[in-house]
Amino acid sequence: MPPSTPVSLELAARAKNLIFGATHLTGTFTDLWLQQGFYFQPGDVTSKAPSLTSGLVQAQGGPCGILAVVQAYILKELLYAGPAASLTPAKRYGLLAPRDGAVLQNALVSALAEILWLVADGRVARCCTRNPSAPRLAGGPRKVAGLAFKPDGLTEALQVVELTSLAAVRNFFCANLGAYTSPAGCGVVMFLYSIVLTRSIENIESDRDEATSLIGAHSYCSQDLVALCLTGKARSNVFDGDKDLGGLLLRGIDRRASVGFLSLFEHYDNIAVGSFLKQPLYPIWVVCSESHYTVLFGLEKDLTAAPVAVPPGARFELYYYDQLAKQREEIRLSVDTTQRGPAPKPQGEDLEPPINECIRTKWGKNARIDWNGVEPIL
């Protein structure tokens, strides 16, 4: 593996400025980000709900967008890679609870490597770690290359290795997995910097229709950042292709994604998610609901086949996972698209779970969703 080289303070400041933009309240990472690694559910949870074994844990609000995409790719690796692709749904279900921890670690390595190689577009991936010998910058905010820069203990200590194959990227994450999986470590931020430096500041700026921060209000991931992780490009729009609005070019998603995307904002008619994200290659979707990102997935491959119902008038099951909800039981959703007329609204004090409306953006307004006795997440 090539040696790592320190990231210059100027490049680090430019990358951080791209992430937070000029108008962010703090312009730096909070502990919500700096103390979040990629780690799985503890044994006291999985002993009672084995299917949660493959679930990542989010300690606090903030980095849910990146965690949800990585979670989705972990599920893709476990459920649909290699021999798993030909299994029946019943046998595929058992793969959610691997008995060997090495299987989970391998799935995480594959997820991180595949996302970063997607962003690299098959060229050069830039993988980041913390340089333990980097001098600590004392004091508060300062100007670096004309940009306001606030040291955080990581950004100014980044080192990077450039790799030119997916296999090499996998080897990097295998060798450095401990730095990425420490529960209170900075694995998520290191992965974010790997993504930004791999795509490059210039390409991310050109991907977007307008300059916006990748981390916005309340430390949430922006749509641009989630799209960058899902598609390799920091697109602000989720429709298919480009749209010319009287000379104003708006750019969307340019190819079918491996992992899909659904959004509550489509239910509110604020956006329209295109088929490249609604019909991904695998029946796994990152879901945006109330500024929080989670994962919805199925065990039947043909759930990706049609934009509305699969097939029209079908009953099927989806599984839902929220890495922040301290989930302690499996959430299996039974979806019925055979009924005529819109689904009835909840009565009395009951509220419609937002996830139900996200599901209906793909499978139709008539879809009935049964939470099978589990308390709905609102």
Summary of the structure (lengths in Angstrom):
residues: 378
radius of gyration: 20.7
end to end distance: 46.6
largest distance: 66.2
contacts: 1214
relative contact order: 0.14
helix: 38%
strand: 17%
